[in-house]
Amino acid sequence: KKTGTNSYEIEHIWANHHEDYMDEFPQEHEFKAYRDRIGGLLLLPKKNNSSYSDLPYVEKYPHYLKENLLAQSLHETAYENNPGFEQFREESGLCFRPHTEFKKVDLDTRQKLYRQLADRIWNPERLRLSYGQEPAPIVEEEEELYITSAVQTLSQVSALVSKEQREHYERQYPKKVSEFYKLVGEGLDFIKKQEWDLTPKFTANYCGFYRERNPIFGVNLIGQPRFAIWITEEEAEKFNNECRFENYYQHSKYAVYPIGTTLETLRPILEFACEKKADKEREFAMEFLSSVGVDNPTDEQIEIIIKTRSKL
């Protein structure tokens, strides 16, 4: 630790205001203990830390762009026009990712990153390598590339893609394909946990998760890979308090959310999209059954029509 005007301090990413985090930590002692975890800490020059340490995360994380790369990596801008960092991120397998907000799940993610960094820096294999060489990436088996054992590893996600489509991704998006598969894996994991009946379908520019014939959400490949939800622009605007969308693609009818946005953050919007599609499918089935003389259909009859229509 340096002293004097060039000294450094430990920065808590969460300001010490329990009242701002009561939705996740009803008890103050729980908040204070979690706030001190290493995943929620940075090392910053004292003169800078004191000027914005008490600000809410959304106000102070842009300031991190002026600091060391570890701090910068919280911001999505650090991943743009930074080929050296992107190459290191891809080759090392380290789970760097931006965080447009910083909740409990985000702190947990940073905790994993710090642990991976420690494993890499203090890897005994380094002692057996020539100067300038780096050890192979360390990927924890139970959480490989953010895809838990509940779903698939990166290679298993890749196996879901046709050979032709896989070659297209590798040819057109060589620096994005790993992140793309990683986000698809997160989507599959989330779907499994919610027990939603959604199926992945891969296209030239995205992977969509479909309910019967209708896409609900997916991973967009235009620009940096990020999550997209098939809702109207007006509906997306209504959810801006939960999560503000970044772009809206009128031709495809989906909203794209900022890099680093988690599916947990998007949960209210995803639940709305699922319910909306389910209501439309049920409405169509009831209208069809009514047209053939079935005025009071059972749930089983409605489900048969929905499934039959999806196969047409």
VENLINWO-V140188 format. One record per residue. N is the residue number from 0. RES is the residue in three letters. PHI is phi in whole degrees, -180 to 180 (999 if undefined). OMEGA is omega in radians with two decimals (999 if undefined). D_CENTER is the distance of its C-alpha to the mean C-alpha in Angstrom with 1 decimal. Layout:
n=N res=RES phi=PHI omega=OMEGA d_center=D_CENTER
n=N res=RES phi=PHI omega=OMEGA d_center=D_CENTER
//
This chain:
n=0 res=LYS phi=999 omega=3.10 d_center=34.4
n=1 res=LYS phi=-76 omega=-3.14 d_center=36.3
n=2 res=THR phi=-119 omega=3.10 d_center=38.7
n=3 res=GLY phi=75 omega=-3.07 d_center=40.1
n=4 res=THR phi=-69 omega=-3.13 d_center=38.5
n=5 res=ASN phi=-101 omega=-3.10 d_center=36.0
n=6 res=SER phi=-72 omega=3.13 d_center=34.8
n=7 res=TYR phi=-116 omega=3.10 d_center=31.2
n=8 res=GLU phi=-134 omega=3.02 d_center=29.7
n=9 res=ILE phi=-79 omega=3.11 d_center=26.8
n=10 res=GLU phi=-100 omega=2.99 d_center=24.4
n=11 res=HIS phi=-85 omega=3.14 d_center=22.6
n=12 res=ILE phi=-62 omega=3.02 d_center=19.3
n=13 res=TRP phi=-86 omega=2.99 d_center=20.1
n=14 res=ALA phi=-64 omega=-3.05 d_center=23.4
n=15 res=ASN phi=-81 omega=3.14 d_center=26.0
n=16 res=HIS phi=-131 omega=-3.09 d_center=25.9
n=17 res=HIS phi=-55 omega=-3.07 d_center=25.4
n=18 res=GLU phi=-61 omega=3.13 d_center=26.0
n=19 res=ASP phi=-82 omega=-3.04 d_center=22.7
n=20 res=TYR phi=-127 omega=-3.07 d_center=20.8
n=21 res=MET phi=-68 omega=3.10 d_center=23.1
n=22 res=ASP phi=-66 omega=3.13 d_center=20.6
n=23 res=GLU phi=-106 omega=-3.12 d_center=19.0
n=24 res=PHE phi=-134 omega=3.14 d_center=22.1
n=25 res=PRO phi=-60 omega=-3.13 d_center=25.3
n=26 res=GLN phi=-99 omega=-3.09 d_center=27.5
n=27 res=GLU phi=-63 omega=-3.12 d_center=27.9
n=28 res=HIS phi=-65 omega=3.08 d_center=28.6
n=29 res=GLU phi=-67 omega=3.12 d_center=25.2
n=30 res=PHE phi=-62 omega=-3.10 d_center=23.5
n=31 res=LYS phi=-63 omega=3.14 d_center=25.7
n=32 res=ALA phi=-67 omega=-3.12 d_center=25.2
n=33 res=TYR phi=-72 omega=-3.14 d_center=21.4
n=34 res=ARG phi=-61 omega=-3.10 d_center=21.6
n=35 res=ASP phi=-85 omega=3.13 d_center=23.7
n=36 res=ARG phi=-66 omega=-3.01 d_center=21.3
n=37 res=ILE phi=-62 omega=3.12 d_center=20.8
n=38 res=GLY phi=-66 omega=3.13 d_center=17.1
n=39 res=GLY phi=-106 omega=-3.07 d_center=18.0
n=40 res=LEU phi=-122 omega=3.01 d_center=20.7
n=41 res=LEU phi=-137 omega=3.03 d_center=21.6
n=42 res=LEU phi=-113 omega=-3.05 d_center=25.0
n=43 res=LEU phi=-131 omega=3.04 d_center=26.3
n=44 res=PRO phi=-57 omega=-3.07 d_center=29.8
n=45 res=LYS phi=-56 omega=-3.08 d_center=31.7
n=46 res=LYS phi=-64 omega=3.12 d_center=32.8
n=47 res=ASN phi=-83 omega=-3.08 d_center=29.3
n=48 res=ASN phi=-58 omega=-3.07 d_center=27.8
n=49 res=SER phi=-68 omega=-3.06 d_center=30.6
n=50 res=SER phi=-82 omega=-3.12 d_center=30.1
n=51 res=TYR phi=-140 omega=-3.09 d_center=26.6
n=52 res=SER phi=-63 omega=-3.07 d_center=25.8
n=53 res=ASP phi=-92 omega=-3.12 d_center=26.5
n=54 res=LEU phi=-78 omega=2.98 d_center=24.3
n=55 res=PRO phi=-62 omega=-3.07 d_center=21.3
n=56 res=TYR phi=-56 omega=-3.06 d_center=18.0
n=57 res=VAL phi=-64 omega=3.13 d_center=17.4
n=58 res=GLU phi=-90 omega=-3.05 d_center=20.9
n=59 res=LYS phi=-99 omega=-3.07 d_center=21.0
n=60 res=TYR phi=-67 omega=2.99 d_center=17.8
n=61 res=PRO phi=-63 omega=3.11 d_center=19.3
n=62 res=HIS phi=-66 omega=-3.12 d_center=22.3
n=63 res=TYR phi=-64 omega=3.12 d_center=20.4
n=64 res=LEU phi=-65 omega=3.13 d_center=20.6
n=65 res=LYS phi=-91 omega=-3.03 d_center=24.3
n=66 res=GLU phi=-105 omega=-3.13 d_center=23.8
n=67 res=ASN phi=-66 omega=-3.02 d_center=23.2
n=68 res=LEU phi=-62 omega=3.13 d_center=20.3
n=69 res=LEU phi=-62 omega=3.08 d_center=18.6
n=70 res=ALA phi=-71 omega=3.13 d_center=18.6
n=71 res=GLN phi=-58 omega=-3.04 d_center=17.8
n=72 res=SER phi=-65 omega=3.04 d_center=14.6
n=73 res=LEU phi=-73 omega=-3.05 d_center=13.1
n=74 res=HIS phi=-101 omega=-3.09 d_center=13.7
n=75 res=GLU phi=-63 omega=-3.12 d_center=12.2
n=76 res=THR phi=-63 omega=-3.14 d_center=15.9
n=77 res=ALA phi=-64 omega=-3.09 d_center=16.3
n=78 res=TYR phi=-99 omega=-3.13 d_center=14.4
n=79 res=GLU phi=-108 omega=3.10 d_center=16.9
n=80 res=ASN phi=52 omega=-3.13 d_center=20.4
n=81 res=ASN phi=-134 omega=-2.99 d_center=20.1
n=82 res=PRO phi=-60 omega=3.13 d_center=21.1
n=83 res=GLY phi=-63 omega=3.12 d_center=22.3
n=84 res=PHE phi=-66 omega=3.14 d_center=19.1
n=85 res=GLU phi=-62 omega=3.13 d_center=17.1
n=86 res=GLN phi=-65 omega=3.12 d_center=19.9
n=87 res=PHE phi=-62 omega=-3.13 d_center=19.8
n=88 res=ARG phi=-62 omega=-3.12 d_center=16.1
n=89 res=GLU phi=-72 omega=-3.09 d_center=16.5
n=90 res=GLU phi=-73 omega=-3.09 d_center=19.8
n=91 res=SER phi=-81 omega=-3.07 d_center=19.2
n=92 res=GLY phi=77 omega=3.14 d_center=16.0
n=93 res=LEU phi=-70 omega=-2.98 d_center=15.0
n=94 res=CYS phi=-87 omega=2.98 d_center=11.4
n=95 res=PHE phi=-68 omega=3.03 d_center=11.4
n=96 res=ARG phi=-162 omega=-3.14 d_center=8.5
n=97 res=PRO phi=-76 omega=3.14 d_center=9.1
n=98 res=HIS phi=-136 omega=3.14 d_center=8.9
n=99 res=THR phi=-76 omega=2.97 d_center=10.5
n=100 res=GLU phi=-140 omega=-3.07 d_center=11.5
n=101 res=PHE phi=-137 omega=3.11 d_center=12.4
n=102 res=LYS phi=-105 omega=-3.09 d_center=12.8
n=103 res=LYS phi=-58 omega=-3.12 d_center=13.8
n=104 res=VAL phi=-65 omega=3.11 d_center=10.5
n=105 res=ASP phi=-71 omega=3.08 d_center=9.8
n=106 res=LEU phi=-63 omega=3.11 d_center=13.3
n=107 res=ASP phi=-61 omega=3.13 d_center=13.0
n=108 res=THR phi=-65 omega=3.10 d_center=10.4
n=109 res=ARG phi=-65 omega=3.10 d_center=12.9
n=110 res=GLN phi=-60 omega=3.11 d_center=15.6
n=111 res=LYS phi=-65 omega=3.12 d_center=14.6
n=112 res=LEU phi=-61 omega=-3.12 d_center=14.5
n=113 res=TYR phi=-62 omega=3.12 d_center=17.9
n=114 res=ARG phi=-66 omega=3.09 d_center=19.3
n=115 res=GLN phi=-65 omega=3.10 d_center=18.4
n=116 res=LEU phi=-63 omega=3.13 d_center=20.1
n=117 res=ALA phi=-64 omega=3.11 d_center=23.1
n=118 res=ASP phi=-61 omega=-3.11 d_center=23.4
n=119 res=ARG phi=-75 omega=-3.09 d_center=23.6
n=120 res=ILE phi=-66 omega=-3.08 d_center=25.9
n=121 res=TRP phi=-103 omega=3.10 d_center=28.3
n=122 res=ASN phi=-70 omega=3.13 d_center=28.2
n=123 res=PRO phi=-57 omega=3.14 d_center=31.8
n=124 res=GLU phi=-61 omega=3.13 d_center=31.5
n=125 res=ARG phi=-59 omega=-3.10 d_center=31.6
n=126 res=LEU phi=-68 omega=-3.09 d_center=35.3
n=127 res=ARG phi=-104 omega=-3.10 d_center=36.2
n=128 res=LEU phi=-101 omega=3.06 d_center=34.6
n=129 res=SER phi=-70 omega=-3.12 d_center=36.5
n=130 res=TYR phi=-58 omega=3.11 d_center=35.8
n=131 res=GLY phi=94 omega=3.11 d_center=32.8
n=132 res=GLN phi=-82 omega=3.12 d_center=31.2
n=133 res=GLU phi=-122 omega=3.09 d_center=27.9
n=134 res=PRO phi=-69 omega=3.12 d_center=27.2
n=135 res=ALA phi=-64 omega=3.13 d_center=24.9
n=136 res=PRO phi=-56 omega=3.07 d_center=21.2
n=137 res=ILE phi=-100 omega=3.12 d_center=20.9
n=138 res=VAL phi=-123 omega=-3.13 d_center=18.2
n=139 res=GLU phi=-69 omega=-2.98 d_center=18.5
n=140 res=GLU phi=-60 omega=-3.05 d_center=19.5
n=141 res=GLU phi=-78 omega=3.13 d_center=18.0
n=142 res=GLU phi=-138 omega=-3.05 d_center=14.4
n=143 res=GLU phi=-57 omega=3.08 d_center=14.6
n=144 res=LEU phi=49 omega=3.08 d_center=11.6
n=145 res=TYR phi=71 omega=-3.10 d_center=9.3
n=146 res=ILE phi=-102 omega=-3.02 d_center=11.1
n=147 res=THR phi=-75 omega=-3.11 d_center=13.5
n=148 res=SER phi=-66 omega=3.09 d_center=17.1
n=149 res=ALA phi=-66 omega=-3.12 d_center=16.6
n=150 res=VAL phi=-127 omega=-3.04 d_center=15.4
n=151 res=GLN phi=-132 omega=2.96 d_center=15.8
n=152 res=THR phi=-84 omega=-3.14 d_center=15.8
n=153 res=LEU phi=-56 omega=-3.11 d_center=14.9
n=154 res=SER phi=-66 omega=3.12 d_center=18.6
n=155 res=GLN phi=-72 omega=3.05 d_center=18.6
n=156 res=VAL phi=-65 omega=3.12 d_center=15.8
n=157 res=SER phi=-58 omega=-3.11 d_center=17.9
n=158 res=ALA phi=-69 omega=3.10 d_center=20.9
n=159 res=LEU phi=-75 omega=-3.07 d_center=19.7
n=160 res=VAL phi=-93 omega=3.10 d_center=20.2
n=161 res=SER phi=-63 omega=-3.13 d_center=23.8
n=162 res=LYS phi=-58 omega=-3.12 d_center=25.6
n=163 res=GLU phi=-63 omega=-3.13 d_center=26.3
n=164 res=GLN phi=-69 omega=3.12 d_center=22.7
n=165 res=ARG phi=-63 omega=3.11 d_center=21.5
n=166 res=GLU phi=-65 omega=3.09 d_center=24.2
n=167 res=HIS phi=-63 omega=3.12 d_center=23.3
n=168 res=TYR phi=-60 omega=-3.08 d_center=19.7
n=169 res=GLU phi=-69 omega=3.13 d_center=21.2
n=170 res=ARG phi=-82 omega=-3.06 d_center=23.9
n=171 res=GLN phi=-86 omega=-3.04 d_center=22.1
n=172 res=TYR phi=-131 omega=-3.04 d_center=18.8
n=173 res=PRO phi=-60 omega=-3.10 d_center=19.8
n=174 res=LYS phi=-93 omega=-3.09 d_center=17.5
n=175 res=LYS phi=-112 omega=-2.93 d_center=14.4
n=176 res=VAL phi=-64 omega=3.13 d_center=14.9
n=177 res=SER phi=-65 omega=3.11 d_center=13.4
n=178 res=GLU phi=-65 omega=3.10 d_center=10.0
n=179 res=PHE phi=-60 omega=3.14 d_center=10.4
n=180 res=TYR phi=-63 omega=-3.13 d_center=11.6
n=181 res=LYS phi=-63 omega=3.13 d_center=8.9
n=182 res=LEU phi=-69 omega=3.05 d_center=6.2
n=183 res=VAL phi=-61 omega=3.10 d_center=9.4
n=184 res=GLY phi=-61 omega=3.09 d_center=10.0
n=185 res=GLU phi=-63 omega=3.10 d_center=7.0
n=186 res=GLY phi=-64 omega=3.11 d_center=8.4
n=187 res=LEU phi=-63 omega=3.12 d_center=11.8
n=188 res=ASP phi=-63 omega=-3.13 d_center=11.4
n=189 res=PHE phi=-62 omega=3.14 d_center=10.4
n=190 res=ILE phi=-60 omega=-3.13 d_center=13.3
n=191 res=LYS phi=-64 omega=-3.13 d_center=15.6
n=192 res=LYS phi=-66 omega=3.14 d_center=15.2
n=193 res=GLN phi=-82 omega=-3.10 d_center=15.9
n=194 res=GLU phi=60 omega=3.08 d_center=18.7
n=195 res=TRP phi=-90 omega=3.12 d_center=18.1
n=196 res=ASP phi=-93 omega=-3.14 d_center=20.2
n=197 res=LEU phi=-121 omega=-3.09 d_center=17.9
n=198 res=THR phi=-121 omega=3.11 d_center=18.5
n=199 res=PRO phi=-76 omega=3.04 d_center=16.5
n=200 res=LYS phi=-133 omega=-3.05 d_center=18.5
n=201 res=PHE phi=-100 omega=3.07 d_center=18.1
n=202 res=THR phi=-122 omega=-3.09 d_center=19.8
n=203 res=ALA phi=-64 omega=-3.01 d_center=20.6
n=204 res=ASN phi=-122 omega=3.13 d_center=17.7
n=205 res=TYR phi=-163 omega=2.91 d_center=14.9
n=206 res=CYS phi=-114 omega=3.11 d_center=14.2
n=207 res=GLY phi=-107 omega=3.05 d_center=14.8
n=208 res=PHE phi=-105 omega=-2.93 d_center=14.9
n=209 res=TYR phi=-105 omega=2.91 d_center=18.4
n=210 res=ARG phi=-105 omega=-3.00 d_center=20.6
n=211 res=GLU phi=55 omega=-3.11 d_center=24.0
n=212 res=ARG phi=-96 omega=-2.97 d_center=24.4
n=213 res=ASN phi=-109 omega=3.06 d_center=21.8
n=214 res=PRO phi=-73 omega=3.11 d_center=18.2
n=215 res=ILE phi=-102 omega=3.07 d_center=16.0
n=216 res=PHE phi=-152 omega=-3.12 d_center=12.5
n=217 res=GLY phi=-174 omega=3.11 d_center=11.1
n=218 res=VAL phi=-117 omega=-3.10 d_center=9.6
n=219 res=ASN phi=-89 omega=-3.13 d_center=11.9
n=220 res=LEU phi=-105 omega=3.12 d_center=13.7
n=221 res=ILE phi=-78 omega=-2.99 d_center=15.7
n=222 res=GLY phi=77 omega=3.06 d_center=15.1
n=223 res=GLN phi=-78 omega=3.13 d_center=12.0
n=224 res=PRO phi=-56 omega=3.13 d_center=9.6
n=225 res=ARG phi=-160 omega=-3.08 d_center=7.2
n=226 res=PHE phi=-80 omega=3.10 d_center=7.1
n=227 res=ALA phi=-133 omega=3.13 d_center=10.8
n=228 res=ILE phi=-130 omega=-3.12 d_center=13.0
n=229 res=TRP phi=-83 omega=3.02 d_center=16.7
n=230 res=ILE phi=-140 omega=3.11 d_center=18.6
n=231 res=THR phi=-75 omega=3.13 d_center=21.3
n=232 res=GLU phi=-63 omega=3.12 d_center=21.1
n=233 res=GLU phi=-64 omega=3.12 d_center=23.2
n=234 res=GLU phi=-66 omega=3.12 d_center=20.9
n=235 res=ALA phi=-61 omega=-3.14 d_center=17.9
n=236 res=GLU phi=-65 omega=3.13 d_center=20.1
n=237 res=LYS phi=-67 omega=-3.12 d_center=21.1
n=238 res=PHE phi=-98 omega=-3.10 d_center=17.6
n=239 res=ASN phi=-61 omega=3.10 d_center=17.4
n=240 res=ASN phi=-69 omega=3.09 d_center=18.1
n=241 res=GLU phi=-76 omega=3.11 d_center=15.0
n=242 res=CYS phi=-164 omega=-3.10 d_center=12.7
n=243 res=ARG phi=-80 omega=3.13 d_center=14.5
n=244 res=PHE phi=-74 omega=-3.07 d_center=13.8
n=245 res=GLU phi=-92 omega=3.13 d_center=14.3
n=246 res=ASN phi=-142 omega=3.02 d_center=16.4
n=247 res=TYR phi=-127 omega=-3.12 d_center=18.2
n=248 res=TYR phi=-100 omega=-3.04 d_center=19.6
n=249 res=GLN phi=-63 omega=-3.07 d_center=22.9
n=250 res=HIS phi=-67 omega=-3.13 d_center=23.9
n=251 res=SER phi=-104 omega=3.09 d_center=21.0
n=252 res=LYS phi=65 omega=3.04 d_center=20.6
n=253 res=TYR phi=-138 omega=3.09 d_center=16.8
n=254 res=ALA phi=-99 omega=3.13 d_center=14.9
n=255 res=VAL phi=-108 omega=-3.05 d_center=12.1
n=256 res=TYR phi=-108 omega=-3.01 d_center=9.7
n=257 res=PRO phi=-60 omega=3.05 d_center=9.3
n=258 res=ILE phi=-54 omega=3.10 d_center=7.4
n=259 res=GLY phi=92 omega=3.10 d_center=5.2
n=260 res=THR phi=-67 omega=-3.11 d_center=5.0
n=261 res=THR phi=-90 omega=3.10 d_center=3.8
n=262 res=LEU phi=-68 omega=3.08 d_center=5.8
n=263 res=GLU phi=-64 omega=3.08 d_center=8.4
n=264 res=THR phi=-64 omega=-3.10 d_center=9.0
n=265 res=LEU phi=-83 omega=-3.03 d_center=9.4
n=266 res=ARG phi=-50 omega=-3.12 d_center=11.6
n=267 res=PRO phi=-59 omega=-3.13 d_center=14.9
n=268 res=ILE phi=-72 omega=3.12 d_center=14.4
n=269 res=LEU phi=-65 omega=3.11 d_center=13.4
n=270 res=GLU phi=-63 omega=3.09 d_center=16.5
n=271 res=PHE phi=-62 omega=-3.12 d_center=18.6
n=272 res=ALA phi=-62 omega=3.13 d_center=17.8
n=273 res=CYS phi=-65 omega=-3.12 d_center=18.7
n=274 res=GLU phi=-65 omega=3.13 d_center=21.8
n=275 res=LYS phi=-62 omega=-3.14 d_center=22.8
n=276 res=LYS phi=-66 omega=3.14 d_center=22.9
n=277 res=ALA phi=-64 omega=3.12 d_center=24.6
n=278 res=ASP phi=-64 omega=3.14 d_center=27.2
n=279 res=LYS phi=-66 omega=3.13 d_center=27.9
n=280 res=GLU phi=-65 omega=-3.14 d_center=28.5
n=281 res=ARG phi=-67 omega=3.12 d_center=30.7
n=282 res=GLU phi=-63 omega=3.12 d_center=32.6
n=283 res=PHE phi=-63 omega=-3.10 d_center=33.3
n=284 res=ALA phi=-62 omega=-3.13 d_center=34.5
n=285 res=MET phi=-69 omega=3.09 d_center=36.9
n=286 res=GLU phi=-65 omega=3.13 d_center=38.3
n=287 res=PHE phi=-65 omega=-3.12 d_center=39.0
n=288 res=LEU phi=-64 omega=3.11 d_center=40.6
n=289 res=SER phi=-65 omega=-3.13 d_center=42.7
n=290 res=SER phi=-69 omega=3.11 d_center=43.9
n=291 res=VAL phi=-107 omega=3.00 d_center=45.3
n=292 res=GLY phi=94 omega=3.12 d_center=47.0
n=293 res=VAL phi=-102 omega=-3.03 d_center=44.5
n=294 res=ASP phi=-87 omega=3.14 d_center=44.3
n=295 res=ASN phi=-125 omega=-3.06 d_center=42.9
n=296 res=PRO phi=-69 omega=3.06 d_center=40.5
n=297 res=THR phi=-84 omega=3.09 d_center=39.0
n=298 res=ASP phi=-60 omega=-3.14 d_center=35.3
n=299 res=GLU phi=-65 omega=3.12 d_center=36.1
n=300 res=GLN phi=-64 omega=3.12 d_center=37.7
n=301 res=ILE phi=-63 omega=-3.12 d_center=34.8
n=302 res=GLU phi=-66 omega=3.12 d_center=32.3
n=303 res=ILE phi=-63 omega=3.13 d_center=34.6
n=304 res=ILE phi=-65 omega=-3.13 d_center=34.6
n=305 res=ILE phi=-60 omega=-3.12 d_center=30.8
n=306 res=LYS phi=-69 omega=3.12 d_center=30.5
n=307 res=THR phi=-64 omega=-3.14 d_center=33.5
n=308 res=ARG phi=-62 omega=-3.10 d_center=32.2
n=309 res=SER phi=-67 omega=-3.10 d_center=28.9
n=310 res=LYS phi=-93 omega=-3.10 d_center=31.0
n=311 res=LEU phi=-77 omega=999 d_center=33.2
//
